[in-house]
Amino acid sequence: MRSSDFLSRLLGRRGSQEEEELQTLDSLGASEYPSSPLKVTDDDLDKVIGRFPLVVVDCWAEWCGPCSMIAPVIAKLAGDYQGKIVFGKLNVDENPKNAGEYSIMSIPALLVFKNGKLVDQIIGAQPRRMLEPKITRYL
């Protein structure tokens, strides 16, 4: 097997596993905060950012290596800040409308929404110690 085939298959599996672990907005109760990232789409992004006071949306793609590196950090932050911050995952390949609307040119890109308004955009994979203060300053 060529190394590029192996890498494609590896990243494809990783992306599929990541998708399976995501919750959806419809799976939550009226006042419930998710403990893991929500799967966000072009159809429901506005509902998510309108429902919760602080939302961080991770814009990613299955083929993106840095996106795979940051995914566990996002998942851990979602659990640690349950009830305070909602984390979402927007696959830019499957949801081009919002990717275009927010001018996503590089991934991973984190969109930070406070009270329904975009207040920050964080580009690139960063370790938790750098990401966390950039996000929690909006609490």
C-alpha positions as CSV (number, residue, x, y, z in Angstrom):
1,M,0.0,0.0,0.0
2,R,1.3,3.4,-0.9
3,S,1.9,5.8,2.0
4,S,-0.7,8.3,0.5
5,D,-3.3,5.6,0.4
6,F,-2.5,4.6,4.0
7,L,-2.7,8.3,5.1
8,S,-6.1,8.8,3.3
9,R,-7.5,5.7,4.9
10,L,-6.2,6.6,8.3
11,L,-7.6,10.1,8.1
12,G,-10.9,8.9,6.7
13,R,-11.3,6.5,9.7
14,R,-10.3,9.2,12.1
15,G,-12.9,11.6,10.7
16,S,-15.6,9.0,10.7
17,Q,-15.0,8.2,14.4
18,E,-15.0,11.9,15.2
19,E,-18.4,12.3,13.4
20,E,-19.9,9.4,15.4
21,E,-18.9,11.0,18.8
22,L,-20.6,14.3,18.0
23,Q,-24.0,15.2,19.5
24,T,-26.7,17.1,17.6
25,L,-28.8,20.0,18.6
26,D,-31.9,17.9,18.3
27,S,-30.6,15.4,20.9
28,L,-30.5,18.0,23.6
29,G,-33.3,19.0,26.0
30,A,-34.5,22.6,26.1
31,S,-32.1,23.8,28.8
32,E,-29.4,21.2,28.4
33,Y,-25.8,22.0,27.6
34,P,-23.8,19.3,25.7
35,S,-20.8,17.7,27.3
36,S,-19.2,17.0,24.0
37,P,-19.0,19.0,20.7
38,L,-22.2,19.4,18.7
39,K,-22.3,18.5,15.0
40,V,-23.2,21.8,13.4
41,T,-24.4,22.2,9.8
42,D,-25.4,25.0,7.4
43,D,-29.0,24.4,8.4
44,D,-28.6,24.7,12.2
45,L,-25.6,27.0,12.9
46,D,-27.9,30.0,13.5
47,K,-30.0,28.0,15.9
48,V,-27.0,26.9,17.9
49,I,-25.4,30.4,18.2
50,G,-28.8,31.8,19.1
51,R,-29.6,29.3,21.8
52,F,-26.4,29.5,23.9
53,P,-24.6,32.6,25.2
54,L,-21.1,31.5,24.3
55,V,-20.5,29.1,21.3
56,V,-17.1,28.1,19.8
57,V,-17.4,26.5,16.4
58,D,-14.5,24.4,15.1
59,C,-14.4,24.6,11.3
60,W,-12.6,21.4,10.1
61,A,-12.4,18.8,7.4
62,E,-11.6,15.0,7.4
63,W,-8.5,15.4,5.3
64,C,-7.0,18.1,7.6
65,G,-4.1,16.8,9.8
66,P,-4.0,19.8,12.1
67,C,-7.8,19.5,12.5
68,S,-7.3,16.0,13.8
69,M,-4.7,17.2,16.2
70,I,-7.0,19.9,17.7
71,A,-10.1,17.6,17.9
72,P,-9.2,16.0,21.3
73,V,-8.5,19.5,22.7
74,I,-11.9,20.7,21.6
75,A,-13.6,17.6,23.0
76,K,-11.8,18.0,26.4
77,L,-12.7,21.7,26.6
78,A,-16.4,20.9,25.8
79,G,-16.5,18.5,28.8
80,D,-14.6,20.9,31.1
81,Y,-16.7,23.9,30.3
82,Q,-20.1,22.2,30.1
83,G,-22.8,24.6,31.1
84,K,-20.6,27.6,30.3
85,I,-19.4,27.2,26.7
86,V,-20.9,25.1,23.9
87,F,-18.5,23.8,21.3
88,G,-19.6,22.9,17.8
89,K,-17.9,21.2,14.9
90,L,-18.6,22.4,11.3
91,N,-17.3,20.2,8.5
92,V,-16.4,22.8,5.9
93,D,-16.5,20.3,3.0
94,E,-20.1,19.4,3.8
95,N,-21.2,22.9,4.8
96,P,-19.8,25.4,2.3
97,K,-22.4,28.1,2.9
98,N,-21.2,29.0,6.4
99,A,-17.6,28.4,5.5
100,G,-18.0,31.1,2.8
101,E,-20.1,33.4,5.0
102,Y,-17.4,33.5,7.7
103,S,-14.6,33.6,5.1
104,I,-12.9,30.4,6.3
105,M,-9.7,30.3,4.2
106,S,-7.6,28.1,6.5
107,I,-8.5,25.3,8.8
108,P,-8.8,24.5,11.6
109,A,-10.5,27.8,12.4
110,L,-12.4,28.5,15.6
111,L,-15.3,30.9,15.4
112,V,-16.2,32.4,18.8
113,F,-19.8,33.7,19.1
114,K,-21.1,35.6,22.2
115,N,-24.8,36.4,22.4
116,G,-25.2,35.4,18.7
117,K,-22.5,37.7,17.4
118,L,-19.1,36.7,16.0
119,V,-16.5,38.1,18.4
120,D,-13.3,36.3,17.5
121,Q,-11.7,33.9,15.0
122,I,-8.8,31.7,16.0
123,I,-6.8,30.2,13.1
124,G,-4.6,27.1,13.2
125,A,-4.0,24.2,15.6
126,Q,-2.8,25.4,19.0
127,P,-2.2,23.6,22.2
128,R,-4.8,23.9,25.0
129,R,-2.6,26.2,27.1
130,M,-2.8,28.8,24.3
131,L,-6.4,28.2,23.2
132,E,-8.1,28.2,26.5
133,P,-7.4,31.8,27.6
134,K,-8.3,33.0,24.1
135,I,-11.7,31.4,24.5
136,T,-12.4,31.8,28.2
137,R,-11.9,35.6,28.1
138,Y,-15.4,35.8,26.7
139,L,-17.0,34.1,29.8
